Amino acid sequence: MESIRGLKRSHKAGTLREEHIGQTVTVMGWAAKVRDLGALCFIDLRDRSGICQLAFRREEDVALYEKAASVRQEFVLAAVGEVVARESANPELPTGMVEVKVRELRVLDRAKTPPIYIKDDDAVSEELRLKYRYLDLRKPRMQEMLEKRAEITRAFREFLHGEGFIEVETPYLGKPTPEGARDYLVPSRVSPGKFYALPQSPQLYKQLLMIGGTDRYYQVARCFRDEDLRANRQPDFTQVDIEMSFVTMEDVMDMNERLMASIFEQIKGIQIPRPFPRLSYADAMARFGTDKPDLRYGFEIQDLSGVAATTDFPLFTDAVEKGEWIGGINFNGLAAAYSRKKLDALLTLVKGIGASGLLWVKAEEDGLKTSFQKFLTEQAASYLTEVLALQTGDLGLILVGPRNKTLEQLGSLRVHIAQEHLTLDPDAFALCWIVDFPLFEWNEEEGRYNATHHPFTKPVDEDIPLLDTDPGKVRAEAYDIVINGDERGGGSIRIHQSELQRKIFDILQLSDQDIEERFGFFIEALQYGTPPHGGIAYGLDRFVMMLIDRSNIRDVIAFPKTQTAQDLMSDAPTPIAQVQYDELHLTARRTEGDSIAEGRE
């Protein structure tokens, strides 16, 4: 193997252009492709910036030619030579007008034949890609992702720095939390039987920073949640965490609108109009069946309960008698797109999400055609046409059932049909705020209230008296920022008075002992003069997914884990040696097939 000694890279491979013709350059990278044509040999040299072509001619230097011809894919090379015009130009390649006529070639390292193709359009399984992630990262698409992710992170930092925020790192080792997902626990070697928890978020620490006078804080924070994973969740993830003192909800939202506008302009070159639309939680659920509505298209939900008074259709009349609800959506212009077979497929879909059935209405030139035609009176047809705003070619879909559940089902149906039939511009972004969330959710199973967001969220001032009489009606000073149907950030104004914080803990049925053991230090801190404060956090991974149009969260993280929280590359998690159990004062409970690693550290 040859040494890099005496060489210094002068240019990156993907930066060479016609203006470099005549210059002597030194380039370094990996052999992406080798083509030995007998008299000519070409090597495509790849680094992070792209590819350039190295050229060798047998007649000019036989030894150098044969050395180049012996190179194999993914060998690490250094080449010195003159930039010349390329005889067979490739205008589709940024460097396709030039090549490097090499006079010195060094093989810095050899490589085995890679188990995956190092190209963007490979057909390799995700499992192999993750197992050989270091090879997968060499692909141009993955390098582009890492650069864009860094650019987006820098855009957050630069804006916040300009607004007077300071970046503060908070601890990874903290106290276990009683709410939310399960903690990842870390046993303490020096305190037998005691555990740290990895942070699900820096929530308490950033509030303590406000008590400590920091005033404006942010952090690109690593967070950890031991939860049942879904397709686009990771056990360890990154969020941009922000907190501000002496602010109202309006102050936080205004600053974040300017933040979003700055990032979209810097990263996408798009002007985002402000102020962003605001929808109450109740309004979002009533119109879209979700608190994460995609406002790039319509298909709004309509209350059709009044149709029961216009017909003796038993499904409608019985629903009203039972206190159930009737709702529907006009899918404008899609009547012809749904044959009886496709409508049957939609019926299967809605039954899969808990609906009892699906009714349809098609607006045709000679009137309405419905799945309940013999019960369609003139009054019912007029009512449905007016409330659903039906025009010729429209398709109306109707569900019946308990209101909240039916709204959610219609919301899912809305998204499904939009994804199936609408072609949305990837550079179209609809941002909105969702506000006036309920402070609490009733947990039927446990017979108590849970915090909708977290237990440190401040109630709306005028609702505070309801804490004693009807907690379920209390609204939170919380706000989510929704972009194209996904929550990209969420936050709230925090409780800054210890008495109110204790009252919230009481409603959540935390005992005095629980409060003292888990939050005693925080309750005490609140008693030493706490400014009104609030903040927000953005899921950085999902934010990057949106801005670079990737659908898989594992494609925007350098070293992700699988859906079962496995690291296929390093084979983590793995068993530990018995000596480590002993040092941590732990006893292993084995199940069939388990093993404990042998050996010592």
HUGISUL-V768181 format. One record per helix or strand of 2 or more residues. SS is the DSSP state (H for helix, E for strand). FROM is the first residue (numbers start at 1). LEN is the number of residues. Records with the same first field share a line. If there is no record, write none. Layout:
SS = FROM-LEN ; FROM-LEN
This chain:
H = 13-3 ; 18-3 ; 62-8 ; 126-6 ; 133-4 ; 140-23 ; 203-9 ; 249-20 ; 281-8 ; 305-6 ; 314-8 ; 340-13 ; 373-3 ; 378-10 ; 403-19 ; 461-3 ; 466-4 ; 471-3 ; 498-10 ; 512-15 ; 540-8 ; 553-4 ; 578-6
E = 24-13 ; 40-8 ; 50-8 ; 76-10 ; 98-12 ; 166-2 ; 173-2 ; 185-3 ; 195-4 ; 216-9 ; 236-10 ; 277-4 ; 301-3 ; 325-7 ; 359-6 ; 367-4 ; 395-7 ; 431-5 ; 440-4 ; 448-4 ; 475-2 ; 478-6 ; 486-9 ; 533-7
